[in-house]
Amino acid sequence: VVTTDTLTDQVDFQLGQCRPCRAGRKALAVNLSDLAAMAAQPLAAFVSLVIPRDAHESLPRELFDGIVALAEQFRIAIAGGDTNSWNGPLVISVTALGTTTERGPLRRNGARPGDAILATGTFGGSILGHHFDFTPRVAEALQLHQRYELHAGIDVSDGLALDLGHVCQESGCGALVQLDQVPLAEAAYQLSQTSGRSPLDHALGDGEDFELLLAVPPAEAAAILRDQPIGVPVTRIGQFIDQPGLWSLADGMRKPLPATGYQH
Amino acid sequence: VVTTDTLTDQVDFQLGQCRPCRAGRKALAVNLSDLAAMAAQPLAAFVSLVIPRDAHESLPRELFDGIVALAEQFRIAIAGGDTNSWNGPLVISVTALGTTTERGPLRRNGARPGDAILATGTFGGSILGHHFDFTPRVAEALQLHQRYELHAGIDVSDGLALDLGHVCQESGCGALVQLDQVPLAEAAYQLSQTSGRSPLDHALGDGEDFELLLAVPPAEAAAILRDQPIGVPVTRIGQFIDQPGLWSLADGMRKPLPATGYQH
């Protein structure tokens, strides 16, 4: 499997406000998260840089420090790339290759009505640091995919609601989210204190959580929730349903759930 | 084999002065040329775009028209990608996958002293149009690699002299170029009339010819020159030598040859 993701200054990071190694790390990490979403083992990555001509000469080295440290952590090769300079802002484009296991790739289109929606970790407030520091759920996806029957998966980059909607669209079904079950990150509470939005709103729409959403048949889901096998909490946040679209369940009321998240 | 190349507005093309489909075509074509340099059969390409927010809404479509037309010509899939927008100029990043034949990849490091330097096509003046319209020498490389013993190869993107220097460095030898044998493009003569530089200077240093330079043992080189098997002229422009560095031969005099070309 192949994935590619391009990050740009002022959109995915603010180069003036973060150490370049963090931007480099993020550029590789988002691609590893995409491989995790397919339950693929990362093999190698290819890095194209477009460097501003007026950047400090140490910039490429600092970017690569962040990239290489993460590559070593995940035991993958930086196997090639391309370096350019120009009079524009920094662009980092990464393409990553992975191999699937004998179970094949996890896809977005396999969710079936009745499947539980399982989520790893917590959601919301990623802008407070998590959008740089997250760990791609590669090991977690491989473990779950090997031990349990998973029907579909995605990593949450754009937003929990929006990315869940992608699974629904690809699978031809809907989703019902139990709002009181959505695991909220500490950062979601923190951000809520100044944003005027609830922690739940942040969890549903902030994006860049880089956690996994999985469609899992009920018996398997029960086993995962009981076993908690991956060192990161797994939570059931609802189920896939026949009725198309995104729906929320709170206080016994079913309402349409807006597909909040980052629109490219 | 995997190759990746990123093209940017104002460096690799001037978006205000060319139809976007030509920029799109070029972004894929340079990658196919890289696969040709390895004598690899292209399989699939992945295209990441960063689109200026103020661009006409037709820009992505027009870019893809150029990309897809070339992909169809070479029978490869555009198998994925990433689309972003920002307040900067257009960036097109392409990663291409290819497979080598049973002969394995053609590399840069196999040239040996005594090998002939063979070149496909003509050189110089690419800025007059060839840098958009060139045909990646994929079929030509595959044919030559299959029928003859080739020791090394490269495609000329930065400049004939500079790229020949890359082969020398990787192979641990030098090269002696017979200046009167370098095949000059019509565009090299044309450009020479206003540039104040000779057609040969243009041929040696303009770059973006996207022709092949090959290191070929003498007997095989003679056969290729006799057979002319690929529908594009193949010319012997010199030979690889023991003495490191780039050298020119003209009127019986051996002189250092500057490694002219585009410095990234």
Interface residues (C-beta under 8 A of the other chain):
Chain A: V2 T3 T4 D5 T6 T8 Q10 V11 A44 F46 S48 L49 V50 A79 G80 G81 D82 T83 N84 S85 W86 N87 G88 P89 V91 S93 T95 L97 H264
Chain B: V2 T3 T4 D5 T6 T8 Q10 V11 A44 F46 S48 L49 V50 A79 G80 G81 D82 T83 N84 S85 W86 N87 G88 P89 V91 S93 T95 L97 H264
